[in-house]
């Protein structure tokens, strides 16, 4: 049974238990958010002992070489002495806009004290201003916009989403960290067709990726499918329709599972809609964002339709509603 040493105290880790689970069970709280190795909020350093390679997934090689790892996916194989990492400096951001996009999604725009070096489609980690609870949100903005744009869906019992919807006010100060993530556009092939598929607030990173591709002079076809259960769950329909009308290579297809679809849209299961509309994805670059279960299914469907797995990028949204 591995022993975890943190701040001078020892904690026994049960078999199959992660470092984060063990510390939490003992009443020791460290920064965390997604609990799945995505957001990197719980990045930790092994001062003594060697963390499993699997716990360093997604970290830069320079960090892995220094024994940094992610506590939420680390199942220790030996005794470890830990120290919290300070590799992502927090910066202060101010809420400058709060706009309801539909009944469950609010747009938050932030102004930072200093410019954030990011690529559209990446995500940041945001701390609740009072409790310090951290959650991850994708960036729908471009650096040239001069602000950071988040699309926040209300999650039942969600600590931070509840704050943004109910309590956040213009002028509120927040602590943010990042950026993180590799779901973004690169101009390695300006003629490659792009398929962007988002469910719910999965549109946020895709909105940034789409505009970034156009700014960088992408010439290939760009097809954006945005899905929701019903028309009321869609948003940015006018903006995306206008963008498609202005750029002939852009095609915007709103999709709904129930009820009538908007003009130019599709009704039905998203996987079936894609299979019918894009039966052959060989040579395409694909971006899929949204709920993890749906994202995983769509990735598999796109792969089965011919897309190379190295050309499929995803940003699954992992919700943690622990108070």
N, C-alpha and C positions, 0 to 999 in steps of 0.2 A: 504493500500500500504506500504509494509515494507521499512524501511529506513536502508541503508547500510552506516556505518561509517568507513572510511578508511583514515588513516593518517590525522586525524583531520577534515575531510570534510564529509558532508552527501550527499548521493545519493539515490534518490527514485527508487525503483525497480518496474517495471510494472508487472501486473498480468501474471503469467506463464513464467516470465523471470528469467533466472539463474543469479547468482551473477556475473559470468564472463561476460555474455551478458550485464548486467546493467553497470558494470564498463567500458566495452569497448565502450558502447553507450555514456558514459559521457567523453570519451577520456582518461580514466585511463587504462593503460596497465599493466597487471601482467603476470608472466610466464605462458605459456599454450602451448599445442601442439595438442592433438588429439580431444579435445572438446567433448569427449564421456565418460569420466570417466575411461579410460584405462591406460594412461601413468602416471598419478598422478603428472604431472608437476605443476599443479595449486593447489597443496595442500595448504590449508589456515587454520588459527586457528580463532575460534570465541572467542574473548576476553570477549565479553558480548553477551548474547543471546544463544539460543540452535539451532544448525543446524539440519535439518531433518535427520532422520536415513538413508534415501535413499541416501543422499549426502556423506555418509561415506562408501559406498559399496566398498569392496576390500581393505580397510585400516586395518592395524593391530589393534587388540582390544585396545592395549596400547595407540595408537594414537586417536582412536575414543573416548576413555574415557577422553581424554584431550581436546575434542571439536575440533579436527582437522576434516576437510572435504574437498571435492573436489569442487572448485568453478564452474567448468563447468557443473556439474549436480545438483547443489544446487539451488532449488527454495525456497527461504526463506519463512517461515510461520510467522516470527516475526522480529523485528528489530535486526540487528546484527552489532557488532563492530568487525572489522577484523584486523588481523595482518598476514603478510606473514610468512609461516612456513620455518624453516631451518632444516628439518629433514633428508634431503638427501644431504650430503656434496658433493660439486662438486670437482672433481679431474682433473688434467691436463693430456691430452693424446696427443701424437705426431703421425702424419701420417707417417708410415714407408713403406707402399706399396699401390699402386693404380694400379689395373689391370682390364681391360675391359673383362668381362666374356661373354657377347654377345652385340648386338647393343644397348641394353637399360639398362644393369645391370653392375655396376662397383663394384669390390671388394676392400674394404678399410680395411687395417689392421692398428691397433693402438697399440702403446706402452704406458703404463701408468707409472707415476712416482712411484706408489706403486701398488702392486697386487690388483686386484678387486676381491672381494669375491662374486662369482656368480655360478649359475648352468647353464649348456648348455641349450639353449632354451629360457632363459629369455631375456629381452631387456633393453637397456640403452637409456637415453635421451641425445641428442647431441645438443650443442649450436653452431649456426653459429658464426665463430670467430670475425665477425665485427658487425653484427646486434643483436646478442643474441637470434634470433628466434630459437626455440627449436623443434626438431622432434625426434621421437622414432624409433630405429632400433634394430631388434633382433640380438642376438649373434649366429653366426654359429660356433664359436670356443669352445674349451674346456679350462679350466684353465691351464691344463698341457701344452698347446700349447705355452704359454708365450706371446701371443698377443691376441687382440680382433679383431674378423673378422666380418665385416658388408657387406651385399649385398644390394646395394642401386640402386633402380630402378629410372630411370629418370621419374619424374612426370611433366606433362605439367604445366608450370608456377611455378613449385616447387622451393621454395626459397632455401632450404637446399640441396635437391637432385641436383638442378642446380649447386650449389657450388661444390659438390663432383664431378660431372661429368666434369664441365668446368674450375673451378678455383683452386680446391684443389691441393696442391703440397706437395711432400715429405718434411717433416720437419715442416709442419704447426702445430700449437698448437691449441688444442680444449679443451673445457670444457665439461665434461660428468658427468652425475648423474645416479645413479641406483646401483644395478640392480632392475628390477621390473618384476612381472609376475609369474604365477604359471603353465605355460605350459612347464614342464620339466619332465625328466625321474626319477622315483624312483624305487629302487630295492625291493619293497615289494613282488613281485612275479616274480621270475626269469624265470618261465616256461610259463607265460601268453603270448599269441600271441599278437603282436603289429601291428597296422595298422597306417602308417604315410602317410598323404595326404597333398600335398602342391601345390599351384598354384603360378606360377611366383616366386617372391622372398620369398614366403612362404616356399621355400626349406631351407632358411637360418637356422631357428630354428630347423627344422627337421634334417638337416645335423649334427647339434650339438647333438641332442637327440639320433640319431642313433649311432653315435660314442661313446657317453657316455654310452649307454646301453651295447655296446660291451665291453667297458673298465670295466664295472661293472659285466661282466660275464653273461649277459642275455642268457638264453638257448632256450627260445621260438622262434617261427617263427617271423620274422620281414619283413613286406611287405611295401615298400615305393613306392607310386605313386606320380610322379611329372608331373604336367600338364602345358601346354601352348597352345596358339592358334595355333602355328605351330612349326616345328622343330627348327627354328631359335631362338625361345624364350626359349628353354631349355638350361641348362648349367650344368657343372659338370657330364656330361654323362659318360665320360671315368673314372673319379674317382669313381663314384658310381658303375659302372659296375665292376671295379676292386675290390671294397670292397665286392660286392656280390660274386664274384668268389673266394675270399679269405675266406669268411664266409658262410658256407652252409645254415645257417638259414636265411640269408639275401636275399631278392628278390627285385630287382629294376625294376620298370615298368614305363618308360617314356610314357606320353600320349599327344596326340595332337588333337585339335578339327578339324583342316583342314589339308589336305595333308597326305602324307605317314608318318607313325610313324617310329621311329628308330627301329633297330633290337631288338626284344624282347619286343617291346612296344605295345601300343593300340591306336586306332584312334576312336574318337567319343566323345560324351558328357561324362564328368567325372562321373557324378552321375550314368549314365547308365553303364559305364564301371565297376564301383565299384559294382553295383547291380548284374551284370553278373558274375564278378570275385569273389565277396565275398557276396553271398546271405544270409549267416547266420553268424552274428558277435557276437552271444551270447558268452560271456566269453572273448571277445577281449578288449584290451585297445586301444583307438583311439586318435590320435593327428591330428588336422586339422588346417592348417595355410594358410593365404592369404587374398584376398579381402573379406570384411565383408559379402557381399551378397552371395558370393559363399560358404563361410565358414558356414553361417547359414543354407543354403540349404543342404550342406554335413552333417552337424551335425544331422539334422532332418532325412536324408536318412539313416545314420548309426544307429540312434536310431530305426528307423522303421525296420532295418535289424536285430535287436536284441541286439545291444550294450546297456549296462546300461548307463544312462545319467551321473552317477558318474564316469564312466570310459571314458568319452569323454572330452578331453582337447583341447582348441582352443586358437589361437592367431590371431584374426582378425586384419588386417592392416588398420588403419584408417588414411586417407590422409587429410591434411588440407593445401590447397594451397593459403591461404590468405597471401598476401605479408607482 
